[in-house]
Amino acid sequence: MKMNPLNRKAVTTVLMVAVCLSALLTIYSVQASRQSFSDLHALKQAEGELQRQWAQLLVEQGAWDSLSRIERLARSEFSLSEPKPDQIALVRPASPAELTQRVSDALHGTGLSGSVARSIAAGSTNE
């Protein structure tokens, strides 16, 4: 059975359109797949950053819990409270020579030498 030339052209045209459409859909599918993979990679990086932030927040929460526990114990067991403004005094730091002399005076009679007093004073001024 022979096809007439008009039918043959129509079938060829339909097949060419189908092949071109299939090629375009393949290109679109590959591009969408690449974009999805890129998005997945970015989301995994964001997840890693969020995990690091969460760990840091847990550490900070532990520190705050520890500080609030210390404050609670200070208030309940030692009856400590925050000082009132009139109870706060400004203390000026001593000069290194004066600090050395004070430490030496405090250690007098303990058998520790003056060099120990100087090293203690030097350690105190480094803070």
CORPEHU-V928268 format. One record per residue. N is the residue number from 1. RES is the residue in one letter. SS is DSSP state (@ for helix, = for strand, . for the rest). PHI is phi in whole degrees, -180 to 180 (NA if undefined). OMEGA is omega in whole degrees, -180 to 180 (none if undefined). Layout:
n = <N;N>
res = <RES;RES>
ss = <SS;SS>
phi = <PHI;PHI>
omega = <OMEGA;OMEGA>
//
This chain:
n = <1;2;3;4;5;6;7;8;9;10;11;12;13;14;15;16;17;18;19;20;21;22;23;24;25;26;27;28;29;30;31;32;33;34;35;36;37;38;39;40;41;42;43;44;45;46;47;48;49;50;51;52;53;54;55;56;57;58;59;60;61;62;63;64;65;66;67;68;69;70;71;72;73;74;75;76;77;78;79;80;81;82;83;84;85;86;87;88;89;90;91;92;93;94;95;96;97;98;99;100;101;102;103;104;105;106;107;108;109;110;111;112;113;114;115;116;117;118;119;120;121;122;123;124;125;126;127>
res = <M;K;M;N;P;L;N;R;K;A;V;T;T;V;L;M;V;A;V;C;L;S;A;L;L;T;I;Y;S;V;Q;A;S;R;Q;S;F;S;D;L;H;A;L;K;Q;A;E;G;E;L;Q;R;Q;W;A;Q;L;L;V;E;Q;G;A;W;D;S;L;S;R;I;E;R;L;A;R;S;E;F;S;L;S;E;P;K;P;D;Q;I;A;L;V;R;P;A;S;P;A;E;L;T;Q;R;V;S;D;A;L;H;G;T;G;L;S;G;S;V;A;R;S;I;A;A;G;S;T;N;E>
ss = <.;.;.;.;@;@;@;@;@;@;@;@;@;@;@;@;@;@;@;@;@;@;@;@;@;@;@;@;@;@;@;@;@;@;@;@;@;@;@;@;@;@;@;@;@;@;@;@;@;@;@;@;@;@;@;@;@;@;@;@;@;@;@;@;@;@;@;@;@;@;@;@;@;@;@;@;@;@;.;.;.;.;.;.;@;@;@;.;.;.;.;.;.;.;.;@;@;@;@;@;@;@;@;@;@;@;@;.;.;.;.;.;.;@;@;@;@;@;@;@;@;@;@;@;@;.;.>
phi = <NA;-100;-92;-76;-60;-69;-66;-63;-64;-65;-65;-62;-64;-62;-65;-65;-64;-64;-65;-64;-63;-63;-64;-64;-67;-65;-60;-62;-64;-64;-64;-63;-64;-63;-64;-64;-65;-63;-63;-61;-62;-64;-67;-66;-65;-63;-62;-60;-65;-65;-63;-64;-64;-63;-62;-64;-65;-65;-64;-63;-62;-61;-65;-66;-61;-64;-65;-69;-66;-61;-63;-62;-65;-62;-73;-81;-90;-116;54;-88;-147;-68;-71;-78;-55;-77;-95;-94;-123;-86;-113;-83;-69;-78;-70;-56;-67;-66;-64;-60;-64;-64;-65;-61;-63;-68;-88;-58;93;-91;90;-84;-81;-65;-67;-65;-62;-66;-69;-66;-64;-64;-66;-72;-82;-79;-79>
omega = <-178;176;176;-175;-180;178;180;178;-179;179;179;180;180;179;178;178;180;179;179;179;178;179;179;179;176;178;179;-179;179;179;178;178;178;179;178;178;178;178;179;179;179;179;178;176;178;178;178;178;178;177;178;179;180;179;178;179;177;177;179;178;177;179;180;177;179;179;-180;177;178;180;180;178;179;-180;-173;-174;-176;180;178;176;178;-180;175;-178;-179;178;-177;178;178;-180;179;179;179;174;180;-180;180;179;178;180;-180;179;179;178;-178;-178;-179;-180;178;-180;178;-176;177;179;176;179;179;180;177;180;179;177;-180;-178;180;-175;none>
//
